[in-house]
Amino acid sequence: MKTLRDVKIGETCTVVKLHGEGAIKRHIMDMGITKGVEIYVRKVAPLGDPVEITVRGYELSIRKADAETIEVQ
């Protein structure tokens, strides 16, 4: 399984499935990250947290732990 955490800087991926429970999953979906949406990885902080992405035309920073719950292809 490949997660958003595995995507390299400058690559684009498509969301396959969201893992996680309840409030965390809901929070990710509220940010516009849903099945089938394309995500472009812009930057990763020096220590790997957070990850800066572009999704649905806007920039977003998410924590590494949250990125690991997003399955991509």
mmJSON file of the N, C-alpha and C atoms, coordinates in Angstrom:
{"data_MODEL":{"atom_site":{
"group_PDB":["ATOM","ATOM","ATOM","ATOM","ATOM","ATOM","ATOM","ATOM","ATOM","ATOM","ATOM","ATOM","ATOM","ATOM","ATOM","ATOM","ATOM","ATOM","ATOM","ATOM","ATOM","ATOM","ATOM","ATOM","ATOM","ATOM","ATOM","ATOM","ATOM","ATOM","ATOM","ATOM","ATOM","ATOM","ATOM","ATOM","ATOM","ATOM","ATOM","ATOM","ATOM","ATOM","ATOM","ATOM","ATOM","ATOM","ATOM","ATOM","ATOM","ATOM","ATOM","ATOM","ATOM","ATOM","ATOM","ATOM","ATOM","ATOM","ATOM","ATOM","ATOM","ATOM","ATOM","ATOM","ATOM","ATOM","ATOM","ATOM","ATOM","ATOM","ATOM","ATOM","ATOM","ATOM","ATOM","ATOM","ATOM","ATOM","ATOM","ATOM","ATOM","ATOM","ATOM","ATOM","ATOM","ATOM","ATOM","ATOM","ATOM","ATOM","ATOM","ATOM","ATOM","ATOM","ATOM","ATOM","ATOM","ATOM","ATOM","ATOM","ATOM","ATOM","ATOM","ATOM","ATOM","ATOM","ATOM","ATOM","ATOM","ATOM","ATOM","ATOM","ATOM","ATOM","ATOM","ATOM","ATOM","ATOM","ATOM","ATOM","ATOM","ATOM","ATOM","ATOM","ATOM","ATOM","ATOM","ATOM","ATOM","ATOM","ATOM","ATOM","ATOM","ATOM","ATOM","ATOM","ATOM","ATOM","ATOM","ATOM","ATOM","ATOM","ATOM","ATOM","ATOM","ATOM","ATOM","ATOM","ATOM","ATOM","ATOM","ATOM","ATOM","ATOM","ATOM","ATOM","ATOM","ATOM","ATOM","ATOM","ATOM","ATOM","ATOM","ATOM","ATOM","ATOM","ATOM","ATOM","ATOM","ATOM","ATOM","ATOM","ATOM","ATOM","ATOM","ATOM","ATOM","ATOM","ATOM","ATOM","ATOM","ATOM","ATOM","ATOM","ATOM","ATOM","ATOM","ATOM","ATOM","ATOM","ATOM","ATOM","ATOM","ATOM","ATOM","ATOM","ATOM","ATOM","ATOM","ATOM","ATOM","ATOM","ATOM","ATOM","ATOM","ATOM","ATOM","ATOM","ATOM","ATOM","ATOM","ATOM","ATOM","ATOM","ATOM","ATOM","ATOM","ATOM","ATOM"],
"id":[1,2,3,4,5,6,7,8,9,10,11,12,13,14,15,16,17,18,19,20,21,22,23,24,25,26,27,28,29,30,31,32,33,34,35,36,37,38,39,40,41,42,43,44,45,46,47,48,49,50,51,52,53,54,55,56,57,58,59,60,61,62,63,64,65,66,67,68,69,70,71,72,73,74,75,76,77,78,79,80,81,82,83,84,85,86,87,88,89,90,91,92,93,94,95,96,97,98,99,100,101,102,103,104,105,106,107,108,109,110,111,112,113,114,115,116,117,118,119,120,121,122,123,124,125,126,127,128,129,130,131,132,133,134,135,136,137,138,139,140,141,142,143,144,145,146,147,148,149,150,151,152,153,154,155,156,157,158,159,160,161,162,163,164,165,166,167,168,169,170,171,172,173,174,175,176,177,178,179,180,181,182,183,184,185,186,187,188,189,190,191,192,193,194,195,196,197,198,199,200,201,202,203,204,205,206,207,208,209,210,211,212,213,214,215,216,217,218,219],
"type_symbol":["N","C","C","N","C","C","N","C","C","N","C","C","N","C","C","N","C","C","N","C","C","N","C","C","N","C","C","N","C","C","N","C","C","N","C","C","N","C","C","N","C","C","N","C","C","N","C","C","N","C","C","N","C","C","N","C","C","N","C","C","N","C","C","N","C","C","N","C","C","N","C","C","N","C","C","N","C","C","N","C","C","N","C","C","N","C","C","N","C","C","N","C","C","N","C","C","N","C","C","N","C","C","N","C","C","N","C","C","N","C","C","N","C","C","N","C","C","N","C","C","N","C","C","N","C","C","N","C","C","N","C","C","N","C","C","N","C","C","N","C","C","N","C","C","N","C","C","N","C","C","N","C","C","N","C","C","N","C","C","N","C","C","N","C","C","N","C","C","N","C","C","N","C","C","N","C","C","N","C","C","N","C","C","N","C","C","N","C","C","N","C","C","N","C","C","N","C","C","N","C","C","N","C","C","N","C","C","N","C","C","N","C","C","N","C","C","N","C","C"],
"label_atom_id":["N","CA","C","N","CA","C","N","CA","C","N","CA","C","N","CA","C","N","CA","C","N","CA","C","N","CA","C","N","CA","C","N","CA","C","N","CA","C","N","CA","C","N","CA","C","N","CA","C","N","CA","C","N","CA","C","N","CA","C","N","CA","C","N","CA","C","N","CA","C","N","CA","C","N","CA","C","N","CA","C","N","CA","C","N","CA","C","N","CA","C","N","CA","C","N","CA","C","N","CA","C","N","CA","C","N","CA","C","N","CA","C","N","CA","C","N","CA","C","N","CA","C","N","CA","C","N","CA","C","N","CA","C","N","CA","C","N","CA","C","N","CA","C","N","CA","C","N","CA","C","N","CA","C","N","CA","C","N","CA","C","N","CA","C","N","CA","C","N","CA","C","N","CA","C","N","CA","C","N","CA","C","N","CA","C","N","CA","C","N","CA","C","N","CA","C","N","CA","C","N","CA","C","N","CA","C","N","CA","C","N","CA","C","N","CA","C","N","CA","C","N","CA","C","N","CA","C","N","CA","C","N","CA","C","N","CA","C","N","CA","C","N","CA","C","N","CA","C","N","CA","C","N","CA","C"],
"label_alt_id":[null,null,null,null,null,null,null,null,null,null,null,null,null,null,null,null,null,null,null,null,null,null,null,null,null,null,null,null,null,null,null,null,null,null,null,null,null,null,null,null,null,null,null,null,null,null,null,null,null,null,null,null,null,null,null,null,null,null,null,null,null,null,null,null,null,null,null,null,null,null,null,null,null,null,null,null,null,null,null,null,null,null,null,null,null,null,null,null,null,null,null,null,null,null,null,null,null,null,null,null,null,null,null,null,null,null,null,null,null,null,null,null,null,null,null,null,null,null,null,null,null,null,null,null,null,null,null,null,null,null,null,null,null,null,null,null,null,null,null,null,null,null,null,null,null,null,null,null,null,null,null,null,null,null,null,null,null,null,null,null,null,null,null,null,null,null,null,null,null,null,null,null,null,null,null,null,null,null,null,null,null,null,null,null,null,null,null,null,null,null,null,null,null,null,null,null,null,null,null,null,null,null,null,null,null,null,null,null,null,null,null,null,null,null,null,null,null,null,null],
"label_comp_id":["MET","MET","MET","LYS","LYS","LYS","THR","THR","THR","LEU","LEU","LEU","ARG","ARG","ARG","ASP","ASP","ASP","VAL","VAL","VAL","LYS","LYS","LYS","ILE","ILE","ILE","GLY","GLY","GLY","GLU","GLU","GLU","THR","THR","THR","CYS","CYS","CYS","THR","THR","THR","VAL","VAL","VAL","VAL","VAL","VAL","LYS","LYS","LYS","LEU","LEU","LEU","HIS","HIS","HIS","GLY","GLY","GLY","GLU","GLU","GLU","GLY","GLY","GLY","ALA","ALA","ALA","ILE","ILE","ILE","LYS","LYS","LYS","ARG","ARG","ARG","HIS","HIS","HIS","ILE","ILE","ILE","MET","MET","MET","ASP","ASP","ASP","MET","MET","MET","GLY","GLY","GLY","ILE","ILE","ILE","THR","THR","THR","LYS","LYS","LYS","GLY","GLY","GLY","VAL","VAL","VAL","GLU","GLU","GLU","ILE","ILE","ILE","TYR","TYR","TYR","VAL","VAL","VAL","ARG","ARG","ARG","LYS","LYS","LYS","VAL","VAL","VAL","ALA","ALA","ALA","PRO","PRO","PRO","LEU","LEU","LEU","GLY","GLY","GLY","ASP","ASP","ASP","PRO","PRO","PRO","VAL","VAL","VAL","GLU","GLU","GLU","ILE","ILE","ILE","THR","THR","THR","VAL","VAL","VAL","ARG","ARG","ARG","GLY","GLY","GLY","TYR","TYR","TYR","GLU","GLU","GLU","LEU","LEU","LEU","SER","SER","SER","ILE","ILE","ILE","ARG","ARG","ARG","LYS","LYS","LYS","ALA","ALA","ALA","ASP","ASP","ASP","ALA","ALA","ALA","GLU","GLU","GLU","THR","THR","THR","ILE","ILE","ILE","GLU","GLU","GLU","VAL","VAL","VAL","GLN","GLN","GLN"],
"label_asym_id":["A","A","A","A","A","A","A","A","A","A","A","A","A","A","A","A","A","A","A","A","A","A","A","A","A","A","A","A","A","A","A","A","A","A","A","A","A","A","A","A","A","A","A","A","A","A","A","A","A","A","A","A","A","A","A","A","A","A","A","A","A","A","A","A","A","A","A","A","A","A","A","A","A","A","A","A","A","A","A","A","A","A","A","A","A","A","A","A","A","A","A","A","A","A","A","A","A","A","A","A","A","A","A","A","A","A","A","A","A","A","A","A","A","A","A","A","A","A","A","A","A","A","A","A","A","A","A","A","A","A","A","A","A","A","A","A","A","A","A","A","A","A","A","A","A","A","A","A","A","A","A","A","A","A","A","A","A","A","A","A","A","A","A","A","A","A","A","A","A","A","A","A","A","A","A","A","A","A","A","A","A","A","A","A","A","A","A","A","A","A","A","A","A","A","A","A","A","A","A","A","A","A","A","A","A","A","A","A","A","A","A","A","A","A","A","A","A","A","A"],
"label_entity_id":["1","1","1","1","1","1","1","1","1","1","1","1","1","1","1","1","1","1","1","1","1","1","1","1","1","1","1","1","1","1","1","1","1","1","1","1","1","1","1","1","1","1","1","1","1","1","1","1","1","1","1","1","1","1","1","1","1","1","1","1","1","1","1","1","1","1","1","1","1","1","1","1","1","1","1","1","1","1","1","1","1","1","1","1","1","1","1","1","1","1","1","1","1","1","1","1","1","1","1","1","1","1","1","1","1","1","1","1","1","1","1","1","1","1","1","1","1","1","1","1","1","1","1","1","1","1","1","1","1","1","1","1","1","1","1","1","1","1","1","1","1","1","1","1","1","1","1","1","1","1","1","1","1","1","1","1","1","1","1","1","1","1","1","1","1","1","1","1","1","1","1","1","1","1","1","1","1","1","1","1","1","1","1","1","1","1","1","1","1","1","1","1","1","1","1","1","1","1","1","1","1","1","1","1","1","1","1","1","1","1","1","1","1","1","1","1","1","1","1"],
"label_seq_id":[1,1,1,2,2,2,3,3,3,4,4,4,5,5,5,6,6,6,7,7,7,8,8,8,9,9,9,10,10,10,11,11,11,12,12,12,13,13,13,14,14,14,15,15,15,16,16,16,17,17,17,18,18,18,19,19,19,20,20,20,21,21,21,22,22,22,23,23,23,24,24,24,25,25,25,26,26,26,27,27,27,28,28,28,29,29,29,30,30,30,31,31,31,32,32,32,33,33,33,34,34,34,35,35,35,36,36,36,37,37,37,38,38,38,39,39,39,40,40,40,41,41,41,42,42,42,43,43,43,44,44,44,45,45,45,46,46,46,47,47,47,48,48,48,49,49,49,50,50,50,51,51,51,52,52,52,53,53,53,54,54,54,55,55,55,56,56,56,57,57,57,58,58,58,59,59,59,60,60,60,61,61,61,62,62,62,63,63,63,64,64,64,65,65,65,66,66,66,67,67,67,68,68,68,69,69,69,70,70,70,71,71,71,72,72,72,73,73,73],
"pdbx_PDB_ins_code":[null,null,null,null,null,null,null,null,null,null,null,null,null,null,null,null,null,null,null,null,null,null,null,null,null,null,null,null,null,null,null,null,null,null,null,null,null,null,null,null,null,null,null,null,null,null,null,null,null,null,null,null,null,null,null,null,null,null,null,null,null,null,null,null,null,null,null,null,null,null,null,null,null,null,null,null,null,null,null,null,null,null,null,null,null,null,null,null,null,null,null,null,null,null,null,null,null,null,null,null,null,null,null,null,null,null,null,null,null,null,null,null,null,null,null,null,null,null,null,null,null,null,null,null,null,null,null,null,null,null,null,null,null,null,null,null,null,null,null,null,null,null,null,null,null,null,null,null,null,null,null,null,null,null,null,null,null,null,null,null,null,null,null,null,null,null,null,null,null,null,null,null,null,null,null,null,null,null,null,null,null,null,null,null,null,null,null,null,null,null,null,null,null,null,null,null,null,null,null,null,null,null,null,null,null,null,null,null,null,null,null,null,null,null,null,null,null,null,null],
"Cartn_x":[0.841,0.0,0.887,0.632,1.366,0.524,1.128,0.4,0.941,0.242,0.672,2.059,2.406,3.724,4.85,4.564,5.57,5.787,4.911,5.003,6.131,6.939,8.09,7.657,8.498,8.244,8.154,7.127,6.952,6.103,5.685,4.848,3.372,2.546,1.093,0.57,-0.403,-0.994,-2.51,-3.204,-4.659,-5.046,-5.982,-6.436,-7.253,-6.887,-7.601,-8.569,-8.081,-8.897,-8.37,-9.282,-8.895,-9.003,-7.919,-7.931,-8.059,-8.26,-8.408,-9.828,-10.014,-11.292,-11.939,-13.238,-14.07,-13.631,-13.285,-12.985,-11.8,-10.784,-9.606,-9.985,-10.703,-11.144,-12.057,-12.957,-13.889,-13.125,-12.111,-11.301,-10.576,-10.01,-9.309,-10.299,-11.485,-12.493,-12.973,-13.078,-13.489,-12.473,-11.215,-10.175,-10.208,-11.098,-11.223,-10.487,-9.913,-9.193,-10.18,-10.67,-11.637,-11.183,-11.824,-11.475,-11.536,-10.473,-10.443,-9.821,-9.58,-9.013,-7.498,-6.97,-5.529,-4.847,-3.673,-2.883,-1.481,-0.993,0.371,1.187,2.313,3.165,4.14,3.985,4.808,6.118,6.031,7.22,7.053,8.189,8.191,9.173,8.77,9.638,10.909,11.997,13.279,13.204,12.375,12.246,11.088,10.477,9.419,8.011,7.876,6.559,6.443,5.521,4.409,4.762,3.771,3.875,2.975,3.519,2.714,2.227,0.908,0.306,-0.611,-0.929,-1.95,-3.082,-4.285,-5.454,-6.635,-7.323,-8.489,-8.18,-6.952,-6.585,-6.114,-5.985,-5.459,-4.351,-3.515,-2.382,-2.78,-2.232,-2.614,-1.395,-1.231,-0.172,-0.837,-0.357,-0.91,0.215,-0.127,0.857,1.219,2.412,2.905,1.981,1.49,0.595,-0.697,-1.211,-2.421,-2.129,-0.96,-0.572,-0.48,-0.117,0.012,-1.34,-2.434,-3.755,-4.415,-3.729,-4.283,-3.606,-4.345,-3.814,-3.922,-2.812,-2.771,-2.221,-2.351,-1.723,-1.009],
"Cartn_y":[-1.188,0.0,1.252,2.149,3.407,4.511,5.288,6.389,7.725,8.787,10.129,10.427,9.839,10.019,9.509,8.537,7.936,8.72,9.666,10.416,11.436,11.521,12.428,13.853,14.815,16.219,16.38,17.105,17.353,16.321,15.276,14.241,14.495,13.977,14.054,12.642,12.483,11.171,11.315,10.18,10.161,9.384,9.913,9.268,8.024,6.893,5.638,5.396,5.614,5.32,6.101,6.463,7.101,6.081,5.909,5.031,5.932,5.378,6.202,6.114,6.69,6.561,7.901,7.917,9.008,10.418,11.172,12.593,12.879,12.036,12.246,12.105,11.054,10.829,11.957,12.38,13.47,14.769,15.047,16.249,16.259,15.126,15.012,15.237,14.654,14.829,16.281,16.946,18.35,19.255,18.831,19.603,19.395,18.546,18.33,17.108,16.335,15.126,13.963,13.597,12.516,11.562,10.425,9.405,9.988,9.74,10.168,11.534,12.314,13.652,13.561,14.477,14.508,15.412,14.963,15.716,15.894,17.135,17.455,17.763,17.085,17.298,18.43,19.557,20.746,20.719,20.492,20.543,19.575,19.194,18.422,19.132,19.398,20.084,19.265,19.925,19.228,17.964,17.977,16.793,15.901,16.214,15.366,15.706,16.716,17.059,18.569,19.244,18.727,18.57,18.098,17.935,19.001,19.769,20.801,20.257,20.296,19.743,20.766,20.507,21.283,20.319,20.666,19.824,20.723,20.393,21.171,22.655,22.962,24.338,25.184,24.599,25.379,24.627,25.386,24.802,24.437,23.322,22.774,22.105,22.235,21.527,20.507,19.27,18.224,17.521,16.997,16.284,14.945,14.501,13.227,12.083,12.107,11.044,11.005,12.185,12.229,11.766,12.138,11.726,10.203,9.555,8.094,7.38,8.108,7.499,7.65,8.308,8.552,7.625,6.627,5.678,6.275,6.227,6.831,5.841,6.255,5.464,6.403],
"Cartn_z":[0.0,0.0,0.0,-0.93,-1.032,-0.403,0.477,1.117,0.613,0.94,0.56,1.105,2.21,2.833,1.921,1.052,0.169,-1.13,-1.424,-2.681,-2.583,-3.628,-3.649,-4.006,-3.659,-3.98,-5.497,-5.947,-7.373,-8.083,-7.391,-7.995,-7.713,-8.615,-8.457,-8.263,-7.394,-7.141,-7.034,-7.044,-6.923,-5.672,-4.906,-3.665,-4.019,-3.415,-3.616,-2.467,-1.236,-0.061,1.138,2.031,3.285,4.405,5.135,6.304,7.526,8.662,9.86,10.388,11.554,12.242,12.518,12.511,12.985,12.665,13.701,13.583,12.674,12.711,11.863,10.391,10.07,8.691,8.226,9.072,8.75,8.488,9.319,9.173,7.82,7.435,6.147,4.996,5.096,4.055,3.989,5.123,5.162,4.472,4.424,3.744,2.233,1.751,0.317,-0.193,0.701,0.291,0.332,-0.845,-0.967,-2.063,-2.15,-3.14,-4.553,-5.331,-6.72,-6.965,-5.923,-6.099,-6.326,-7.16,-7.419,-6.403,-5.953,-4.979,-5.542,-5.496,-5.92,-4.677,-4.51,-3.336,-3.649,-2.952,-3.193,-2.416,-1.111,-0.255,0.908,1.466,2.714,3.637,4.849,5.808,6.054,6.46,6.665,7.524,8.537,9.394,8.959,7.812,7.27,7.73,8.569,9.104,9.229,8.589,7.783,6.303,5.552,4.105,3.483,2.533,1.87,0.533,0.321,-0.889,-1.554,-2.815,-3.511,-3.832,-3.392,-3.622,-3.973,-5.055,-5.517,-5.692,-6.126,-6.428,-5.249,-4.072,-2.956,-2.241,-1.542,-0.833,0.59,1.039,2.332,2.95,4.24,4.961,5.873,5.781,6.653,7.4,8.547,9.362,8.734,9.032,8.516,8.92,10.154,10.639,9.821,9.446,8.628,7.205,6.676,5.317,5.217,6.295,6.284,6.262,6.492,6.462,5.095,4.145,2.813,1.807,1.333,0.355,-1.037,-1.795,-3.133,-4.167,-5.444,-6.511,-7.454],
"occupancy":[1.0,1.0,1.0,1.0,1.0,1.0,1.0,1.0,1.0,1.0,1.0,1.0,1.0,1.0,1.0,1.0,1.0,1.0,1.0,1.0,1.0,1.0,1.0,1.0,1.0,1.0,1.0,1.0,1.0,1.0,1.0,1.0,1.0,1.0,1.0,1.0,1.0,1.0,1.0,1.0,1.0,1.0,1.0,1.0,1.0,1.0,1.0,1.0,1.0,1.0,1.0,1.0,1.0,1.0,1.0,1.0,1.0,1.0,1.0,1.0,1.0,1.0,1.0,1.0,1.0,1.0,1.0,1.0,1.0,1.0,1.0,1.0,1.0,1.0,1.0,1.0,1.0,1.0,1.0,1.0,1.0,1.0,1.0,1.0,1.0,1.0,1.0,1.0,1.0,1.0,1.0,1.0,1.0,1.0,1.0,1.0,1.0,1.0,1.0,1.0,1.0,1.0,1.0,1.0,1.0,1.0,1.0,1.0,1.0,1.0,1.0,1.0,1.0,1.0,1.0,1.0,1.0,1.0,1.0,1.0,1.0,1.0,1.0,1.0,1.0,1.0,1.0,1.0,1.0,1.0,1.0,1.0,1.0,1.0,1.0,1.0,1.0,1.0,1.0,1.0,1.0,1.0,1.0,1.0,1.0,1.0,1.0,1.0,1.0,1.0,1.0,1.0,1.0,1.0,1.0,1.0,1.0,1.0,1.0,1.0,1.0,1.0,1.0,1.0,1.0,1.0,1.0,1.0,1.0,1.0,1.0,1.0,1.0,1.0,1.0,1.0,1.0,1.0,1.0,1.0,1.0,1.0,1.0,1.0,1.0,1.0,1.0,1.0,1.0,1.0,1.0,1.0,1.0,1.0,1.0,1.0,1.0,1.0,1.0,1.0,1.0,1.0,1.0,1.0,1.0,1.0,1.0,1.0,1.0,1.0,1.0,1.0,1.0,1.0,1.0,1.0,1.0,1.0,1.0],
"B_iso_or_equiv":[0.0,0.0,0.0,0.0,0.0,0.0,0.0,0.0,0.0,0.0,0.0,0.0,0.0,0.0,0.0,0.0,0.0,0.0,0.0,0.0,0.0,0.0,0.0,0.0,0.0,0.0,0.0,0.0,0.0,0.0,0.0,0.0,0.0,0.0,0.0,0.0,0.0,0.0,0.0,0.0,0.0,0.0,0.0,0.0,0.0,0.0,0.0,0.0,0.0,0.0,0.0,0.0,0.0,0.0,0.0,0.0,0.0,0.0,0.0,0.0,0.0,0.0,0.0,0.0,0.0,0.0,0.0,0.0,0.0,0.0,0.0,0.0,0.0,0.0,0.0,0.0,0.0,0.0,0.0,0.0,0.0,0.0,0.0,0.0,0.0,0.0,0.0,0.0,0.0,0.0,0.0,0.0,0.0,0.0,0.0,0.0,0.0,0.0,0.0,0.0,0.0,0.0,0.0,0.0,0.0,0.0,0.0,0.0,0.0,0.0,0.0,0.0,0.0,0.0,0.0,0.0,0.0,0.0,0.0,0.0,0.0,0.0,0.0,0.0,0.0,0.0,0.0,0.0,0.0,0.0,0.0,0.0,0.0,0.0,0.0,0.0,0.0,0.0,0.0,0.0,0.0,0.0,0.0,0.0,0.0,0.0,0.0,0.0,0.0,0.0,0.0,0.0,0.0,0.0,0.0,0.0,0.0,0.0,0.0,0.0,0.0,0.0,0.0,0.0,0.0,0.0,0.0,0.0,0.0,0.0,0.0,0.0,0.0,0.0,0.0,0.0,0.0,0.0,0.0,0.0,0.0,0.0,0.0,0.0,0.0,0.0,0.0,0.0,0.0,0.0,0.0,0.0,0.0,0.0,0.0,0.0,0.0,0.0,0.0,0.0,0.0,0.0,0.0,0.0,0.0,0.0,0.0,0.0,0.0,0.0,0.0,0.0,0.0,0.0,0.0,0.0,0.0,0.0,0.0],
"pdbx_formal_charge":[null,null,null,null,null,null,null,null,null,null,null,null,null,null,null,null,null,null,null,null,null,null,null,null,null,null,null,null,null,null,null,null,null,null,null,null,null,null,null,null,null,null,null,null,null,null,null,null,null,null,null,null,null,null,null,null,null,null,null,null,null,null,null,null,null,null,null,null,null,null,null,null,null,null,null,null,null,null,null,null,null,null,null,null,null,null,null,null,null,null,null,null,null,null,null,null,null,null,null,null,null,null,null,null,null,null,null,null,null,null,null,null,null,null,null,null,null,null,null,null,null,null,null,null,null,null,null,null,null,null,null,null,null,null,null,null,null,null,null,null,null,null,null,null,null,null,null,null,null,null,null,null,null,null,null,null,null,null,null,null,null,null,null,null,null,null,null,null,null,null,null,null,null,null,null,null,null,null,null,null,null,null,null,null,null,null,null,null,null,null,null,null,null,null,null,null,null,null,null,null,null,null,null,null,null,null,null,null,null,null,null,null,null,null,null,null,null,null,null],
"auth_seq_id":[1,1,1,2,2,2,3,3,3,4,4,4,5,5,5,6,6,6,7,7,7,8,8,8,9,9,9,10,10,10,11,11,11,12,12,12,13,13,13,14,14,14,15,15,15,16,16,16,17,17,17,18,18,18,19,19,19,20,20,20,21,21,21,22,22,22,23,23,23,24,24,24,25,25,25,26,26,26,27,27,27,28,28,28,29,29,29,30,30,30,31,31,31,32,32,32,33,33,33,34,34,34,35,35,35,36,36,36,37,37,37,38,38,38,39,39,39,40,40,40,41,41,41,42,42,42,43,43,43,44,44,44,45,45,45,46,46,46,47,47,47,48,48,48,49,49,49,50,50,50,51,51,51,52,52,52,53,53,53,54,54,54,55,55,55,56,56,56,57,57,57,58,58,58,59,59,59,60,60,60,61,61,61,62,62,62,63,63,63,64,64,64,65,65,65,66,66,66,67,67,67,68,68,68,69,69,69,70,70,70,71,71,71,72,72,72,73,73,73],
"auth_comp_id":["MET","MET","MET","LYS","LYS","LYS","THR","THR","THR","LEU","LEU","LEU","ARG","ARG","ARG","ASP","ASP","ASP","VAL","VAL","VAL","LYS","LYS","LYS","ILE","ILE","ILE","GLY","GLY","GLY","GLU","GLU","GLU","THR","THR","THR","CYS","CYS","CYS","THR","THR","THR","VAL","VAL","VAL","VAL","VAL","VAL","LYS","LYS","LYS","LEU","LEU","LEU","HIS","HIS","HIS","GLY","GLY","GLY","GLU","GLU","GLU","GLY","GLY","GLY","ALA","ALA","ALA","ILE","ILE","ILE","LYS","LYS","LYS","ARG","ARG","ARG","HIS","HIS","HIS","ILE","ILE","ILE","MET","MET","MET","ASP","ASP","ASP","MET","MET","MET","GLY","GLY","GLY","ILE","ILE","ILE","THR","THR","THR","LYS","LYS","LYS","GLY","GLY","GLY","VAL","VAL","VAL","GLU","GLU","GLU","ILE","ILE","ILE","TYR","TYR","TYR","VAL","VAL","VAL","ARG","ARG","ARG","LYS","LYS","LYS","VAL","VAL","VAL","ALA","ALA","ALA","PRO","PRO","PRO","LEU","LEU","LEU","GLY","GLY","GLY","ASP","ASP","ASP","PRO","PRO","PRO","VAL","VAL","VAL","GLU","GLU","GLU","ILE","ILE","ILE","THR","THR","THR","VAL","VAL","VAL","ARG","ARG","ARG","GLY","GLY","GLY","TYR","TYR","TYR","GLU","GLU","GLU","LEU","LEU","LEU","SER","SER","SER","ILE","ILE","ILE","ARG","ARG","ARG","LYS","LYS","LYS","ALA","ALA","ALA","ASP","ASP","ASP","ALA","ALA","ALA","GLU","GLU","GLU","THR","THR","THR","ILE","ILE","ILE","GLU","GLU","GLU","VAL","VAL","VAL","GLN","GLN","GLN"],
"auth_asym_id":["A","A","A","A","A","A","A","A","A","A","A","A","A","A","A","A","A","A","A","A","A","A","A","A","A","A","A","A","A","A","A","A","A","A","A","A","A","A","A","A","A","A","A","A","A","A","A","A","A","A","A","A","A","A","A","A","A","A","A","A","A","A","A","A","A","A","A","A","A","A","A","A","A","A","A","A","A","A","A","A","A","A","A","A","A","A","A","A","A","A","A","A","A","A","A","A","A","A","A","A","A","A","A","A","A","A","A","A","A","A","A","A","A","A","A","A","A","A","A","A","A","A","A","A","A","A","A","A","A","A","A","A","A","A","A","A","A","A","A","A","A","A","A","A","A","A","A","A","A","A","A","A","A","A","A","A","A","A","A","A","A","A","A","A","A","A","A","A","A","A","A","A","A","A","A","A","A","A","A","A","A","A","A","A","A","A","A","A","A","A","A","A","A","A","A","A","A","A","A","A","A","A","A","A","A","A","A","A","A","A","A","A","A","A","A","A","A","A","A"],
"auth_atom_id":["N","CA","C","N","CA","C","N","CA","C","N","CA","C","N","CA","C","N","CA","C","N","CA","C","N","CA","C","N","CA","C","N","CA","C","N","CA","C","N","CA","C","N","CA","C","N","CA","C","N","CA","C","N","CA","C","N","CA","C","N","CA","C","N","CA","C","N","CA","C","N","CA","C","N","CA","C","N","CA","C","N","CA","C","N","CA","C","N","CA","C","N","CA","C","N","CA","C","N","CA","C","N","CA","C","N","CA","C","N","CA","C","N","CA","C","N","CA","C","N","CA","C","N","CA","C","N","CA","C","N","CA","C","N","CA","C","N","CA","C","N","CA","C","N","CA","C","N","CA","C","N","CA","C","N","CA","C","N","CA","C","N","CA","C","N","CA","C","N","CA","C","N","CA","C","N","CA","C","N","CA","C","N","CA","C","N","CA","C","N","CA","C","N","CA","C","N","CA","C","N","CA","C","N","CA","C","N","CA","C","N","CA","C","N","CA","C","N","CA","C","N","CA","C","N","CA","C","N","CA","C","N","CA","C","N","CA","C","N","CA","C","N","CA","C","N","CA","C","N","CA","C","N","CA","C"],
"pdbx_PDB_model_num":[1,1,1,1,1,1,1,1,1,1,1,1,1,1,1,1,1,1,1,1,1,1,1,1,1,1,1,1,1,1,1,1,1,1,1,1,1,1,1,1,1,1,1,1,1,1,1,1,1,1,1,1,1,1,1,1,1,1,1,1,1,1,1,1,1,1,1,1,1,1,1,1,1,1,1,1,1,1,1,1,1,1,1,1,1,1,1,1,1,1,1,1,1,1,1,1,1,1,1,1,1,1,1,1,1,1,1,1,1,1,1,1,1,1,1,1,1,1,1,1,1,1,1,1,1,1,1,1,1,1,1,1,1,1,1,1,1,1,1,1,1,1,1,1,1,1,1,1,1,1,1,1,1,1,1,1,1,1,1,1,1,1,1,1,1,1,1,1,1,1,1,1,1,1,1,1,1,1,1,1,1,1,1,1,1,1,1,1,1,1,1,1,1,1,1,1,1,1,1,1,1,1,1,1,1,1,1,1,1,1,1,1,1,1,1,1,1,1,1]
}}}
